[in-house]
Every structure is written in structure tokens, then in C-alpha cells.
Amino acid sequence: MRWQFTPYVFPVVAAAVVSAWLALVAWRRRPMLGATPFSLLMLSVAQWSLGYALELASPDLATKLFWDNIAWLGAVSAPAAWLTFALQYTGRTGWLTRRNVIILALEPLVTLLLVWTNDLHGLINNSVRLNTSGPFSSLIFTYGAWFWFNIAYSYLLLLLGTLLISSLIQALVRSATLYRGQIGALLVAVAAPWIANALTIFGWNPFPHLDLTPFAFTVTGLAMASSLLRFRLLDILPIARAVLIENMSDVVLVLDEQNRIVDLNPAAQRLLGSAVTELVGQPATQVFSAWPQLGERYYEMTEVHEEIVVDADEAQRCFDLRIAPLHQRNGHVTIAGRLVILSDITERKQGEQSLRESQELLLQEQERRRKEAEQLYQHLQTAHQRLRELDHLKDQFLMTASHELRTPLTSVQGYLELLAEFQDLLPAEQRRECLQKARRSCDELVVLLNNVMDVGRLEVEAGLIPAHLEHVSVQEMVQSVITLIEPHVTQQQREVHRHIPAHLCVQADAGRLRQVLLNISMNALKYSPPGTPITFATQVAIDSNSEAVISVTDKGNGIAPQDQARVFQRFVRLEREMNSPIRGSGLGLYISNRLLEAMGGKIWIESTGIAGEGTSFHIQLPMA
């Protein structure tokens, strides 16, 4: 195939290349609103320009007609793609229903069909001839009826799209330079080829045999490239402010200088419960008469940003109030009115209140759990300390038991073995003495075991079996105890002194009180030297006139102050006693203390711990 050379091909091919590149860039961004119709628009321009370039380069009539028919594919597609892009760019995608898109594509499809079958009807071109008189051959057409219909339809779509884009100019005249640059570039891009097309069709072309439209697409490509790269077309689309205001959930009102409502959005109509026709022109104070605190307080203020609470529908509602002045420039800046925006923040405030309450509950729960943890920790510490004390008591008990049980058992075993081996050789008196000593050792074992049993019984019965309290004569009780210890007193050549009024009675359990006094008296006999006296005395309690104190005093080695509290614990014997021949279970004073507690009394010790000064045990009980 032969081609004719003409320099006019180069700008047309350049326009085709730029348009194809723009179509590819837009297609890669097709998820963005407006990207797909923009890509189709640029693809149509590229195809139109390329078809005309090949028509210019063709030397004969048939080839030129072929490429002219191919160029028609882009020519009929561009107007529909332009209108579709304008609708999406201006936020009117709701108009692009399936039915409207089909109607929009119907005329281009019919035109293409008529172009490619023109020889049958001549509705596009009545005649066509090849002009070879110029520097290059060109086609000269005589247009048919459908051609002019297509021109009118295409110009109508172009005009509609241009008007849609132009509608943003007034709204965005004070907006960011980015939006103004986008719109300016788009208007230049669409105006250039259609002006060139009009000059060509209506005979105003300074180059009679050259179609200026594809050449103008070079300007279109440059303008579109500028809009795409410099002004970020397809990345940032301007939102129609009217659409934004209409769909805002915030209440928007515009007041004039006389505080009359001149405009408001649907949200404001819903809040005020009236239609726009009933509210426009009304004074703001009258419209907000139900909320006097709002109308009166902010009547003269030109700029406010506060949170307010108003009564509405039998409930309180919270709003974020913004009032801003509206300025107009007429040689100097003046205030022409005010813009009022009310944002309902009731749910947010309720959420904040709920959050605060939840936080308070959480803090309370944390504090409760912290206290529970502290109590648990204290209980565990107490239990641990108690276990340590019990372990220590166990060790003391084992030490005491091994010492106290071994001695009488060894004595019993020794005397019995002596009798078994030398029974026939020993006189009757010695045999009797061995048996008596073995029996005393058995008695000591019985006392020790009884004390252990008494401790177990006291632990079980504590708080369950109350003491049988009655009037007990102190003098008679002391006398009965002295009678029980009389053999030991006589054997140790002791004197017993009594300083007890005959009429003194206490409220006590007689059996338990006798056991306590007998235990203390036996300790006095065991731990004081023979020949030293034991004294029983009474006095009125210092801290209570209704209670009596019974004292038992010896002249032994005494008990050091630091040991006086310990001797009332279980299985506790002082270190000096562990190394002495005096035997004991370490339970007598513990039992005495528990018995007195059961009777509502108490026991304590007075002693300097100096040998010879002795020890005084004091028992305090209520007087009868």
C-alpha cells in the first residue's frame, strides 16, 4: 500500500499518542469515580485522531473512505463518553441508570450503522470526491440529513456536559486552586476540538481542504494531561456543595442582617418541624421560640462555638453550635449575615456518660477485687503464720513428749525389771517401795496423757459447750485445793498462807476453777524450793469493781517478762525447764487459760524473773 507524505500527519498522530496514553492511565485508575468514562473518552479521541491521520496519509479515494469510516467510531463515541464523565465528575451518578445509558448509546450505534452502509441510502454523505488540487489529496463531502442530525445530537451532549462542568465554577470560585485548575483544563480540552469542528463543517476553515478537529485534539491531549498530572484529575473530584449541604445530618441555616432565615437544609426542616417555604423569611427568634435560651442568648453574636443543651420532645438534646459571619466584598468587607450549624451530639454525650459510668464501675470493681486480694493475702499470711506456729508447736510437743514420756517409762521399766530379776532376793519393804515408785511414774504418764486429751477436748468444745456458771465461794474453793496438795506441802515442809475474805464469791464453773487453781498450785510446788511458802490472796480488780482477782504466789526462780506470754501457749516449756529434772507437759497453763476464757475470766503473770522473788499468777473473774 502506498502512502502520501504531508506534515499535517505529525500533530494528529501526536494527539492520538497522548490521548491513548491518557486512556491507559485512566483505565488503571478505573475503581475511582469518573475514571472509566474518561478512559473511554480519551480512547475515542485517540481512535478518531489515528483514523484521520491514516486518511491524510492515504493517496486514493477508496483508502481514504475506509479510514474515514474507521474514524467515525471515535467521533460518535466521544460525545456520549464526555457526558457520562461530566455526570460522574459532578456527582450526578444517579442519572446514569441502565435505561438512560441505553438511550445515550442508541444514536451513536445507529450513526455507525448508517456510516458503514451509506452507499445504500446516502443519509450521511450524498456525494464524495477526491480533491487533488492541493499539496495533498483530500475528501470533499456533500453531507446528508442524518449527518446534520448527528452533529446536532453530538453538540447537544457536548453542551450538556459543558454546562454540568461549568456549574461547578461558581460554587468553586473560592475553592482550592486544585479544583479550579481541573475545571479550567477540562473546558479547554473539550472546547478546542468542537470549535475546530464547527469551523470545518460550516465553511469557516482557513484551510479549506483540511479537517481542523483532529488537530485540535493535540490541545485536548495537552489540557487533559495537565489536568491529570498537575491537578490530580480522577484522584480528587470536587463534590457539589449543594449535594453536600442537602445530605448533611447537621442542621444548617443562613441568616441575613435582620436575623431572618434565608436558607436552610432538610436537616433543619426536620428539626424545626416545618417546610422550607414556611421557614424562609421568618425571624430566627420566632422560629426558635421553643428554645428561648438559644434564640435570646446568641441573637447578637456573630461568632460562636459552644456545646448547648435544649429541651426537645420531652427529652434533653445536646448540640454542638457553630455561628460564623458571612462576609461580602463591595469595595470593603462587611458582614452580610450569619451561618448557623447545629450538630446533634446527644448520642455522643450519652456514650461519653455511659463510658464514664462504665469506667467508674470498672474502678469500683478493681477496688473491690484489690481489697479481696488484700484480704486473701492477709488470710494466706495468717494461715501461713498459723501453720508455722503449728509446726513449731508440733516440734515442741515432740520434744516435750519425748522428754516427759521417756523418764517415767524408763522408771517403770527399770523397777519392773528389778522386781522380775530380784523378786526372791529383795525384802518385802523394798519390793513395795519399787512398786510404789513404778506406780507414781504411771500416774505421771496418766497426767500427761490427760492434759493432751484435755487440749483436744477444749479445741472441739470451744464455743460449742458453754461453762456452767454458778456462785462459788473463793475461800471454800481455795481450801479444797489446799486439801488436795496437802501431802506435797507436808512432804516439802512448806507453809500455806491465805488472805481471803469469807464472804467473797465469784461467778464461775466450780469444776473448771478447781482444775485451774490446782494446776497453778502444783506449778508453784514444782518450780519453787522446798520449805518456801505459797500464798493465796484476793483483791478487787483495778479495772473493774465488779470483778475479783485471785492470786497464787510462790518464792521460786520467777519467769522473765519476755517469757510470760509464751507460757500460756501449747507445749511451751522454758529452756531452763527442759534441762531440769522437773517434768511437765507444757499444757497446764494453756488449759487453764482456755478454761478461764470459757468462764469469762482471764489469767496473767507478775514476775521479775529474779531467783527468790518468785511468781504471782492472777486469775480475774466476775464477782457474784
Secondary structure, DSSP 8 states (H G I E B T S, - for coil): ------TTHHHHHHHHHHHHHHHHHHHHTTTSTTHHHHHHHHHHHHHHHHHHHHHHH--SHHHHHHHHHHHHHHHHHHHHHHHHHHHHHTT-GGG--HHHHHHHHHHHHHHHHHHHTHHHH-SSEEEEEEE-SSSS-EEEEEE-HHHHHHHHHHHHHHHHHHHHHHHHHHHTTTS-HHHHHHHHHHHHHHHHHHHHHHHHHTT--SSTTS-HHHHHHHHHHHHHHHHHHTS-TTTS----HHHHHHH-SSEEEEEETTSBEEEE-HHHHHHHTS-HHHHTTSBHHHHTTT-HHHHHHTSS-S-EEEEEEEEETTEEEEEEEEEEEEEEESSSEEEEEEEEEEEE-HHHHHHHHHHHHHHHHHHHHHHHHHHHHHHHHHHHHHHHHHHHHHHHHHHHHHHHHHHHHHHHHHHHHHHHHHHHHHTTTS-HHHHHHHHHHHHHHHHHHHHHHHHHHHHHHHHHHTTTS----EEEEHHHHHHHHHHHHHHHHHHTT--EEEE--TT-EEEE-HHHHHHHHHHHHHHHHHHS-TT--EEEEEEE-SS-TTEEEEEEE--SS---GGGTTGGGSTT---HHHHTSS----S-HHHHHHHHHHHTT-EEEEE----TTT--EEEEEEEB-
